[in-house]
């Protein structure tokens, strides 16, 4: 999809320094949970574009992006100030590490990786599948959706420890089967790979998105 203007339906706080933006889906928008968009805004007279991953299970009429607000960031503070009725320029979707109707998903998320994690897990559960979410963060976001996933029968573990050092995380991953997804920054990806290798998974088989 070429760059197009979309309308902000709502913005809500979903965790410390974290907001979720609900946006109107443009015509013929075909995005899967786990894909990402290029989002552009004009900040202090300069157009700045960054990538954000979808955090909604679908995108038929609206879709969601979860934004961690870095006070020193170029675009995230501006996005955090958006209100209902504002518009954004988006292009995409992009990416190859997304949900493709796998019957069992195992999603490892670090920090803002929780966005695609909840979107993929919710979609898999809605499709009649199974989901495991292992999420590392010392200030978790989307706790309401994580509780909802647990109530629906998903396995959810939230920890502030490195996964490779967490007995709970290693126990969950030892029992988990299905397509593995990993979302987060580079240091988390290294930790996730160590945990996967330690629990009998091949990290090379995982669908991975490096946030930088």
C-alpha positions in Angstrom: 0.0 0.0 0.0 1.3 3.5 -0.9 1.3 6.1 1.8 -2.2 7.1 2.8 -3.9 9.2 5.4 -5.8 7.5 8.2 -7.9 8.9 10.9 -7.3 8.3 14.6 -10.4 6.8 16.2 -9.1 6.7 19.8 -6.0 6.7 21.9 -5.7 5.0 25.3 -3.0 4.4 27.8 -2.1 0.7 28.1 1.0 0.8 30.4 3.7 3.1 31.7 4.7 5.5 28.9 2.7 3.3 26.4 -0.3 4.1 24.4 -2.5 2.2 21.9 -3.8 4.1 18.8 -6.9 2.8 17.1 -6.8 3.9 13.5 -9.4 3.6 10.7 -8.3 1.0 8.1 -7.9 2.4 4.6 -9.8 0.7 1.7 -8.4 -2.7 0.7 -6.1 -2.7 3.7 -4.9 -6.3 4.1 -2.6 -6.6 7.2 -1.9 -9.6 9.3 -1.0 -9.6 13.1 2.7 -9.1 13.4 3.2 -7.0 10.3 4.4 -3.5 10.6 3.7 -0.1 9.0 5.7 3.0 8.3 4.1 5.9 10.1 5.0 9.5 9.3 4.3 12.7 11.1 5.5 16.3 10.9 7.4 17.3 14.1 8.7 20.8 14.4 8.4 21.3 10.7 10.3 18.1 9.8 8.6 14.9 8.4 9.8 11.9 10.5 8.9 8.3 9.7 9.3 5.3 11.9 8.0 1.7 11.9 5.4 0.3 14.2 4.0 -3.2 14.4 0.3 -3.9 14.4 -1.0 -4.9 17.8 -4.6 -5.8 16.8 -5.8 -9.3 15.9 -7.4 -8.0 12.7 -7.7 -4.9 10.6 -11.1 -5.2 8.9 -12.4 -1.7 9.9 -9.8 -0.5 12.4 -6.4 -1.6 13.5 -4.2 -0.8 16.5 -0.6 0.2 17.0 1.1 0.1 20.4 3.6 2.9 20.9 6.2 3.0 23.7 6.9 6.7 24.3 10.5 7.6 24.6 10.7 11.2 25.9 13.9 11.7 23.7 12.4 9.9 20.7 11.8 11.6 17.4 8.3 10.5 16.7 6.8 8.6 19.7 6.2 11.7 21.9 4.3 13.3 19.0 2.2 10.1 18.5 1.5 10.0 22.2 -0.2 13.4 21.9 -2.6 12.4 19.0 -6.3 12.7 19.7 -9.5 11.4 18.2 -10.0 12.8 14.7 -6.3 13.5 14.0 -4.8 12.0 10.9 -1.5 10.0 10.3 0.3 9.0 7.1 0.9 5.3 7.0 2.4 2.9 4.4 2.5 -0.8 4.3 2.0 -3.4 5.7 5.5 -4.8 5.6 7.4 -7.7 7.1 7.6 -11.5 6.8 7.3 -12.4 10.5 3.6 -12.5 11.0 0.7 -14.9 11.8 -0.2 -17.2 8.9 -3.0 -19.2 10.5 -0.7 -21.5 12.4 -2.8 -23.7 14.8 -0.4 -23.2 17.7 1.7 -20.1 18.4 4.4 -19.4 20.9 5.2 -15.7 21.1 8.2 -14.3 23.0 8.0 -10.5 23.5 10.4 -8.0 25.0 9.2 -4.4 25.8 7.1 -3.1 22.9 7.1 -6.6 21.4 4.0 -7.1 23.6 1.9 -5.4 20.9 2.3 -8.0 18.2 2.3 -10.7 20.9 -1.2 -10.0 22.1 -2.5 -9.4 18.6 -1.1 -12.8 17.3 -2.2 -14.7 20.4 -5.8 -13.2 20.3 -6.1 -14.0 16.6 -4.9 -17.6 17.1 -7.3 -18.2 19.9 -10.2 -16.6 17.9 -9.3 -19.0 15.1 -9.7 -22.0 17.4 -5.9 -22.5 18.0 -3.6 -22.4 21.0 -1.3 -19.7 22.2 1.6 -19.2 24.6 2.9 -15.7 25.4 6.2 -15.2 27.3 6.7 -11.5 27.9 9.7 -9.8 29.5 9.3 -6.3 30.9 9.7 -4.7 34.3 6.8 -2.3 33.5 4.3 -4.5 31.6 1.8 -3.1 29.2 -1.5 -4.5 27.9 -2.1 -6.3 31.2 -5.9 -6.3 30.5 -5.4 -8.2 27.2 -3.0 -10.6 28.8 -5.5 -11.4 31.5 -8.1 -11.9 28.8 -5.9 -14.3 26.9 -5.4 -16.3 30.1 -9.1 -16.4 30.8 -9.6 -17.7 27.2 -7.2 -20.6 27.9 -3.9 -19.2 26.6 -0.7 -19.7 28.6 0.7 -16.3 29.6 3.9 -15.6 31.6 5.1 -12.1 32.4 8.6 -11.8 34.0 11.2 -9.1 34.5 14.0 -11.6 34.4 16.1 -12.6 31.4 14.2 -15.5 29.9 17.3 -17.7 29.8 17.7 -17.2 33.6 14.1 -17.6 34.5 13.1 -21.1 35.6 9.4 -20.2 35.0 10.1 -19.1 31.4 12.2 -22.2 30.7 9.5 -24.4 32.1 6.9 -22.9 29.9 9.0 -23.0 26.8 10.0 -26.6 27.5 6.3 -27.6 27.2 5.4 -25.2 24.4 4.9 -26.4 20.8 4.0 -24.5 17.7 5.3 -21.7 15.5 7.6 -19.5 17.5 7.6 -15.7 17.1 10.1 -13.3 18.7 9.6 -9.5 18.9 11.8 -7.0 20.6 15.0 -5.2 20.6 18.4 -6.8 19.8 19.3 -7.6 23.4 16.0 -9.3 24.0 16.4 -11.4 20.8 19.7 -12.7 22.0 18.1 -13.6 25.3 15.1 -15.3 23.6 17.4 -17.3 21.3 19.3 -18.6 24.3 16.1 -19.6 26.0 14.8 -21.3 22.9 18.0 -23.3 22.4 18.0 -24.3 26.1 14.4 -25.7 25.8 14.8 -27.8 22.6 13.6 -25.2 20.1 15.6 -24.2 17.0 15.9 -20.4 17.0 16.4 -20.5 13.2 12.8 -21.8 12.9 11.4 -18.7 14.7 9.7 -15.8 13.0 11.7 -12.8 14.3 11.3 -9.1 14.2 14.2 -7.0 15.4 13.0 -3.5 16.7 16.6 -2.2 16.6 
